[in-house]
Amino acid sequence: MNQTTYLIGEIGQNHNGSPELAKLIVDVAARSIIDPLFQHKLKGMDAVKLTKRDLNYELSVTSANRIYNSPHSFGHTYGEHRAALELSDIEHYEIYLYAKEKGLDFIETLCAPSCLSVLKHFTPDKLKIASRDLTNIPLLSALAETGLPIILSTGMAGKEELDNALNEINRYHNDISILHCVSEYPTNPLNVNLNTILYLKENYPQYTVGYSDHTIGIATPLAAVSMGANIIEKHLTLDRKMKGTDQAGSLGIDGAQRMVRDIRLLELSFGKKDLFIDPSVELGKIKLERSLATNKILLAGSIIKDEDLHLLSPGDGFKYTEKSKIIGKKLVIDIVANEIIYSNYLE
């Protein structure tokens, strides 16, 4: 059976405070792709993810009042910047409905227990706990108590932090996925350590294991899938040059399509653990493999000797391992040099 990877397109704050922009990113995630060479219709992404914050539980007074004069700022202070990027519960619901129309699951990263207010309007398919909140035990309890499936990112966690988080959630349920992650934006390849995926699969076999990627490009998530990651999460944007701190490290429209295409084709490529001749190569095998052939003119009545033979294509005659079937046999017809010897040429 082919491996199926659950692909999450993270909208995050790349909507820049606009529900309409968020819907356009949903459109990117929902696109199916046709492989032009073999005409495979490839499944698009499986889900999109939004982040919900409560600014009353987000920043210290000093942090909120800090002047924020970055080119990516949406406000005079950092608090004003964060407020400008926040969508209301109703706007989250609106985007949820739009994603559902497109056949996508909808995942919410909730950053405070109070953010569970969105559940008054809709029920996300899964809840996500951001890397920074893996040690936020009150939040873990509040989210786990809903009974909804939970995805954890390990971007700021070692084994102790992960185990503590799992123990807390397991007080309520064990429908948990663990995403290897490095909270460096973008992530230096030297720091990715994809072998953590193998570690997680070996040491936490009861959970689904995946990878949340912050590298540039698509090579790393592809490699993660090849190592057994069952979930891939990647930031999406409409334009990597747009204003916003996460835009440059996200996948644009073309990049998103390439990643989905290549992961879906990779899934088709895994096959089964066996060595066999695939039916698709039979014609090529006949055309290109070598058969025993004459290296000189041989007349009818000649007895075939080893020194009369060499190997030529096509491969529809006797193989080298079948020499014993023709050496010492008498020809019933004349054969010119460099022709395949077939069974009906022999007495």
C-alpha positions in Angstrom: 0.0 0.0 0.0 1.3 3.5 -0.8 2.2 5.8 2.0 -0.1 8.7 2.4 1.2 11.9 4.0 -1.1 14.3 5.7 -0.1 17.7 4.3 -0.9 20.9 6.3 -0.6 24.3 4.7 0.0 26.7 7.5 -1.5 30.1 6.9 -0.3 31.4 10.3 -0.1 35.2 10.1 0.5 35.3 6.4 -3.1 36.6 5.9 -1.8 40.0 7.2 -5.0 40.5 9.1 -7.2 39.9 6.1 -9.8 37.0 6.0 -10.0 37.4 2.2 -6.2 37.0 1.9 -6.5 33.9 4.1 -9.1 32.4 1.7 -6.8 32.9 -1.2 -4.1 30.9 0.6 -6.8 28.2 1.3 -7.2 28.1 -2.5 -3.5 27.4 -2.9 -3.7 24.5 -0.5 -6.8 23.1 -2.1 -5.4 22.8 -5.6 -5.0 19.3 -7.1 -2.2 18.8 -9.6 -2.0 16.8 -12.8 1.3 15.1 -13.4 1.7 15.9 -17.2 3.9 13.0 -18.0 1.8 10.1 -16.7 -1.4 12.0 -16.2 -1.7 11.1 -12.5 -4.3 13.3 -10.8 -2.5 14.1 -7.5 -4.3 15.0 -4.3 -3.7 18.5 -3.0 -3.0 19.3 0.7 -5.2 17.8 3.4 -5.6 20.7 5.7 -4.9 24.4 6.4 -4.0 25.8 9.8 -4.7 29.2 11.4 -3.4 30.6 14.7 -5.5 32.2 17.3 -4.1 34.4 20.0 -5.6 36.3 23.0 -3.5 39.4 23.3 -4.5 39.7 27.0 -2.5 36.5 27.6 0.2 37.1 25.0 2.7 39.8 25.9 4.1 41.6 28.9 3.3 45.3 29.2 6.9 46.2 28.3 6.8 43.9 25.2 3.5 45.2 24.1 4.6 48.9 24.4 7.9 48.4 22.7 8.3 50.5 19.5 8.2 48.2 16.5 9.7 49.9 13.5 10.5 46.8 11.4 9.7 47.0 7.7 7.2 44.2 8.5 5.4 46.1 11.2 1.7 46.6 11.1 1.6 48.9 14.1 3.6 51.5 15.9 4.2 49.2 18.9 4.7 45.5 19.0 1.3 45.2 20.7 -0.4 47.2 18.0 1.4 45.0 15.4 0.1 41.8 16.9 -3.4 43.2 17.2 -3.5 44.2 13.5 -2.6 40.6 12.6 -5.3 39.0 14.8 -8.5 37.7 13.3 -11.8 37.5 15.3 -13.5 34.3 16.2 -16.1 35.0 13.5 -13.4 35.5 10.9 -11.9 32.2 11.9 -15.3 30.6 11.4 -15.6 32.2 8.0 -12.3 30.8 6.9 -13.2 27.4 8.4 -16.3 27.3 6.3 -14.4 28.3 3.2 -11.8 25.5 3.8 -14.5 23.0 4.3 -16.1 24.0 1.0 -12.7 23.2 -0.6 -12.6 19.8 1.0 -9.9 20.6 3.5 -9.5 19.8 7.2 -9.2 22.9 9.4 -6.6 23.0 12.2 -6.3 25.7 14.9 -3.3 26.6 16.8 -4.7 28.0 20.1 -2.3 30.1 22.2 -4.4 30.6 25.3 -7.3 28.7 27.0 -9.5 31.7 26.3 -9.0 31.0 22.6 -11.2 28.0 22.9 -14.0 30.6 22.4 -13.8 29.7 18.7 -15.4 26.3 19.6 -18.6 28.2 20.2 -18.8 28.7 16.4 -17.2 25.5 15.0 -15.2 22.5 15.8 -11.7 22.2 14.3 -10.6 18.8 13.0 -7.5 19.1 15.1 -5.8 21.4 17.6 -2.2 22.4 17.3 0.1 23.3 20.2 2.9 25.6 19.1 6.5 24.8 20.0 6.7 27.6 22.5 3.7 26.3 24.4 4.9 22.7 25.0 5.7 23.7 28.6 2.4 25.6 29.0 0.7 23.0 31.1 -2.5 24.9 31.8 -3.0 25.3 28.0 -2.2 21.7 27.4 -4.9 20.7 29.9 -7.5 23.0 28.5 -6.9 21.8 24.9 -6.8 18.1 25.8 -10.0 18.4 27.8 -11.9 19.1 24.6 -11.1 15.5 23.4 -10.0 16.8 20.0 -6.9 15.3 18.3 -3.8 17.3 19.2 -0.6 18.0 17.2 2.5 18.9 19.1 5.5 20.6 17.6 8.9 19.9 19.3 10.7 23.0 18.0 11.8 24.2 21.4 11.7 20.9 23.3 13.9 18.1 24.4 12.8 14.7 25.6 11.9 16.0 29.1 9.6 18.7 27.8 8.0 16.4 25.3 7.4 13.7 27.8 5.8 16.1 30.3 3.5 17.4 27.6 2.5 13.9 26.5 1.8 12.9 30.1 -0.5 15.9 30.6 -2.5 15.3 27.4 -2.7 11.6 28.1 -4.7 12.4 31.3 -7.5 13.1 28.8 -6.8 11.2 25.6 -3.9 9.8 23.5 -5.0 11.0 20.0 -1.7 12.8 19.6 0.7 13.6 16.7 4.3 14.7 17.3 6.0 16.9 14.7 9.8 17.2 14.7 10.5 20.9 14.3 13.3 23.4 14.7 12.1 26.9 15.8 14.7 28.7 13.7 13.2 30.9 10.9 14.4 29.9 8.4 16.2 26.8 9.6 19.8 26.3 8.8 20.3 22.9 7.2 23.0 22.1 9.7 20.3 22.3 12.4 17.5 20.3 10.8 18.5 16.9 12.2 16.0 14.8 10.3 17.2 11.7 12.1 15.0 13.0 15.0 12.1 11.6 12.9 13.6 8.1 13.2 14.1 8.7 16.9 10.5 9.7 17.5 9.1 6.8 15.4 11.3 4.3 17.4 10.7 5.8 20.9 7.0 7.0 20.5 5.5 4.3 18.3 2.0 4.8 19.7 1.8 8.3 18.1 1.8 9.6 14.6 5.1 11.3 13.8 5.6 14.1 11.3 7.7 17.1 10.5 7.0 20.8 10.6 9.4 22.5 8.2 11.0 26.0 8.4 13.7 25.5 5.8 13.8 27.3 2.5 12.6 25.2 -0.4 11.0 21.7 -0.6 14.0 19.3 -0.4 13.8 18.8 3.3 10.1 17.9 3.6 10.6 15.5 0.7 13.4 13.8 2.6 11.3 13.8 5.8 8.6 11.8 3.9 11.2 9.4 2.7 12.2 8.8 6.3 8.7 8.0 7.3 7.1 11.3 8.3 3.3 10.9 8.1 2.6 14.6 8.5 4.2 17.5 6.8 3.4 21.1 7.8 4.7 24.0 5.7 3.9 27.8 5.7 2.1 29.1 2.6 1.9 32.5 1.1 0.7 34.2 -2.1 4.0 36.0 -2.6 7.2 35.5 -0.7 8.0 39.3 -1.2 4.8 40.4 0.6 5.1 42.4 3.9 5.2 40.1 6.9 7.9 38.3 8.9 6.9 34.8 7.8 6.4 35.5 4.0 10.0 35.0 2.8 10.3 31.7 4.6 7.1 30.3 3.2 6.2 28.6 0.0 4.6 30.6 -2.7 2.0 29.3 -5.1 4.5 27.6 -7.5 6.6 26.2 -4.6 3.5 24.8 -2.8 2.4 23.0 -6.0 5.9 21.6 -6.5 6.1 20.3 -3.0 2.6 18.7 -3.2 3.4 17.2 -6.6 6.7 15.8 -5.5 5.5 14.4 -2.2 2.5 12.7 -3.9 4.7 11.3 -6.6 7.1 10.1 -4.0 4.3 8.3 -2.2 3.4 6.5 -5.4 7.1 5.5 -5.7 7.5 3.5 -2.5 5.9 0.3 -3.7 6.6 -2.9 -1.8 9.7 -4.5 -0.1 10.6 -7.0 -2.9 12.8 -7.3 -6.0 10.9 -8.2 -9.1 10.6 -7.4 -12.8 7.8 -4.8 -13.2 5.5 -5.4 -16.1 6.2 -1.9 -17.3 9.8 -2.8 -18.2 9.0 -5.9 -20.2 9.1 -4.2 -23.6 12.3 -2.4 -22.8 13.8 -5.7 -21.5 13.1 -7.5 -24.8 14.4 -4.5 -26.8 17.6 -3.8 -24.8 18.8 -7.0 -23.1 21.3 -9.2 -25.0 20.9 -12.7 -26.5 23.4 -15.2 -27.9 24.2 -14.4 -31.5 26.6 -15.5 -34.3 29.9 -13.7 -34.7 30.4 -15.2 -38.1 28.5 -16.8 -41.0 27.3 -20.3 -39.9 25.9 -22.7 -42.5 23.2 -25.3 -42.2 24.6 -28.5 -40.7 27.2 -26.6 -38.6 27.6 -27.6 -35.0 27.6 -24.5 -32.8 30.7 -23.9 -30.7 31.4 -21.5 -27.9 33.8 -19.5 -30.1 30.9 -18.9 -32.7 29.0 -16.8 -30.2 28.7 -13.3 -28.7 25.9 -11.2 -27.3 23.6 -8.7 -29.1 20.2 -7.1 -28.7 17.3 -7.7 -28.7 16.8 -9.9 -25.7 14.2 -12.3 -27.1 16.7 -15.2 -27.7 18.8 -17.4 -25.6 20.5 -15.7 -22.6 24.2 -16.2 -21.8 23.2 -18.5 -18.9 21.4 -20.7 -21.5 24.5 -21.4 -23.6 24.3 -25.1 -22.9 21.0 -25.2 -24.8 22.7 -24.4 -28.1 26.4 -25.3 -27.9 26.8 -28.7 -29.6 23.5 -28.3 -31.5 23.2 -28.5 -35.3 21.8 -25.6 -37.4 19.0 -26.4 -39.8 19.4 -23.1 -41.7 22.2 -20.7 -42.8 22.8 -17.8 -40.4 24.7 -14.6 -41.3 27.1 -13.0 -38.9 25.6 -10.9 -36.0 22.2 -12.5 -35.9 20.3 -13.8 -32.9 20.0 -17.6 -32.7 16.4 -18.7 -32.1 15.2 -22.2 -31.1 13.7 -22.9 -34.5 17.1 -22.5 -36.1 18.3 -25.7 -34.3 17.8 -29.3 -35.0 
